[in-house]
Amino acid sequence: MDLTVVLTGAVIGVVVGMTSTGGGALLTPALVLLLGVPARIAVGSDVLIAAVIKLVGSGFYVARGEVHWETVRTLAYGSIPGALVGLALLEAVPLARIDALLQQALGGALVLVGVVTVMQLLRTPRPASAMPRASVTMATGAAIGLLVSVTSIGSGSLLLAAFVLWFPLRPTTMVGTDLVHALVLSSVAAAGHFFAGRVDLALSAMVLVGAVPGVIAGASVATWMPQRALRGCLAAILLAVGLRLAGG
């Protein structure tokens, strides 16, 4: 067992536990930049890791009734086809070019997540007054599905931002709904990446050995950590790493 991989998973798990965001946005670039994992393997393995973590986390919210199932279904009507489109696009990319293209896509996605995080910190929250139309929810799901299948990023950070802007749900219901939908989406995307040979099962298992207890530890201290400062630091890291990846 590679302790460096386990430690990387643990550190990222703690950050996710403290901020509820940043899983794919931190883990995938860490695998690429710190551990030298090819981008295609990093994306595929991270999607599988996300599915396992979402399975663990979503159970608590389902048990407490904090999931808006209609939103999960409507999002999935868009996100599953979006994920399949993303997987098909990856299959069309020549193997010799896929890692470079994925690294640039990762960089762009990280910059987007960083900008969205900064905007969330700067704006004054205004609760939505009504649920969006089903077509808007499906379109949102389609965009998230495409992004997750190609980069492994967006199922938490970007979708939660959309919930805050457009969905009149309680904060805990937003998180529960996001986790259940992410479980469905990540499972579909992980299956596609697995059958395409882009998942390293041993790597995923080692990351999870560190990430699962890390998430629990991070969540246990989240109540007394300065959330705005943490999210500000996270946004700065995402922007810096995103620009680094996008620039090759």
N, C-alpha and C positions, 0 to 999 in steps of 0.2 A: 504494500500500500504506500502510495506517495503522500507523505505528510504535507508537502507543499500544497498539493491539490486540496486535501482535507482542510488545511488552514485557510486557504483561499475561500472555500465554501463557507467556513465558519464566520469569517470576517464579513462576507457579503450577507450571510444570514442575519447577523446582528444588525447590520444597517437596515435591511428589509424589515426586521422585527421592530426597529425603532421608528421607521418612517412610513411603513406600509407600501413603499414604492421602491423601484430601482433594482428588482431582481434580475431580469434579463438585461436591463440597461447597464448593470455593473458586471454581472457574471460573464456575459459573452465577450465584452472587450477585455476582461481580465484573462480569460482563457486564451485569447488571441495575442495580447500584448505581453502578458507576464509569463504565460506557460508555453507559448509558441504553438498552440493548437491551430490547425488550419481553420479558416473562417467557416467553411461549410460544416465541419465536424463540431465546431463550437456552437453554431446556431442549432443544428439538429439535436445535439446533446442537451443544450440549455432548454429547449422546448420540452424534452422528456423530463428533465429535472423540474421544470415549472409545473408540469402535470402532476407529479408526485406531491410537490409542496402544496399545490392548490387542493389536492384531494384531502390532505391532512387539515388544511386551514378551513376549507368550506364546510366540513362536517359540523364544526361548532356553530356556524351561522344557520345551517339547515335545522339543527336541533332546537335553536332558539326562535325559529320562525322569522329570521331576518333576511329573507331572500324574496325578491319580487320576481316570481316565476314567469309572468307574462313578458317582462323585459328580457329575461334570459332567453326565452323562446324566440322573441322577435329579433334580438341581436343575433342569435344563432342562425336564423334564416338568411342573414347576410354574411355573417362571419365564416360559416363553413364553406359556402361557395367561394368567398374571397380567399380563404386558405388554400382551397384546391387550385384556384387560379395561380396563386403564388407558387405552389409546388410545381405546377406545370411550367411556369416560367423558368424556374430553376433547372428543370429537366432539359429545357431548350438551350441552356447556356453550356458551351463547351467546357469540359473539365479543366482545361488549361487556363481558362479565364475566370472560373467561378469564384475562386478565393479572392482575387483582386476586386471583382465586382461586388461581392458580398461585403468586403471590408469597407468599400466606399458607401454602400447602402447602410451599413451599421453606423458609420460616421454621421451620415445625414439624419438617421433616426435619432441618434443620441443628441445631436444639436437641437432637433425638434423637441425632444423631451425636456432638454435643459431650458429652452425658451419658454415652453408651457409651464414648467415649474416656477420660473421667475415671474411669469405673468400671474400665476396663482398667488404668489407671495405679495405682489404689489396691488392686486385688485381687492376691492371690498366685496365679500360674498353677498350675492343677491339671490335668495332662493327662487327657483322656478315656480311659476304659478300653476302650470298644467303640464301633463305628460306630452312629449312630442308626438307627432304623427308616426304611425307605424313605418311609413316609407323613410322617414328621417332616421329612425332607430335602425332599420335594416341597412341603410346606406352607411351609417356609423359602424355597424358590425362588419360590413364588407371591407371598409377601409382598414379596420383593426385586424381582421382576418388576413388580409393581404400582407400587411406590415409584419404581423407576428410570424407568419409562415416563411417570410423571406429573411427577417432579421432577428426574430425571437423577442422583439421589443414592442411594447405598446399595450399589452392586454391589461396591465395595471395602471401605469402612470397616465397614459393618454385617455383611456376609457373612464377612469375616475374623474379626470378633468371634464370630460363631456357630461358625466353624471351631475357634477356640481353645477354646470351651466344650464342644463336642459331638463333635468329630472327632479321633480319635487319629492324626493325620497329622504328618509332619515339617514344620517351619516353611516350608522351601523348597517342599514339595509343596503346602502350603496356599496359598502365593502363586501357584504355577503353576496349580493347580486353579481358583483364583479368577479369574485372568487369562483362562484359556480359556473358562470359563463366562461371564465378563463380555463377552468378544468375541461369543459367540453371542447373549446377551441384548441387548447394545447394538446389534448389527446388525439384529435384529428390530425393536427400538424405533426405531432411526434410520430404517429403511425406512417405518415407519408415520408418523413425524413428517414425513418428506420428502414422501410422497404427500398429506399433509394440508396442505402448504405452510408448515410450521413450521421449516424448515431454511434457513439462510443459508449457501450454499456458499462465497461469498467470505469471509465472516467466519470460517468454520471453517478455511479454508485459511490465513488470516493468523494465527490462533491457533496452528495446528500448526507454522508456520514458527518460532515462538518456543518452543512447548511441547516439541517433540521434542528439540532440543539441550538445553533446560532440564532435562528428565528425565535425560538422560545425564550432565549436569554434576552434578546433585543426587545421583545414585546414586554418582558417583565420589568424593564427599566424605562420604557417609553413614557410612562406617566410623569416622570420627573425630569426628563431631558428637555432642553430648549428646542422645541420643534421648528420654529422659524429659522433659528441658526443652523440646525441640522439640514433642513431642506435647502437653505441658501448655499451651504457647502456642497451638498449633493448636486445642485444645479450647476455650480462652478466646475465641479469635477466632470459632470456629463458633457458640458460645453467644451472643456479642454480636451477630453478624450475623444469626443466626436470630431473635433477639428483635426486632431492627430490622425485618426483613422481615415477620415475623408481625404486628407492630404497624402495618404499613402505612406 
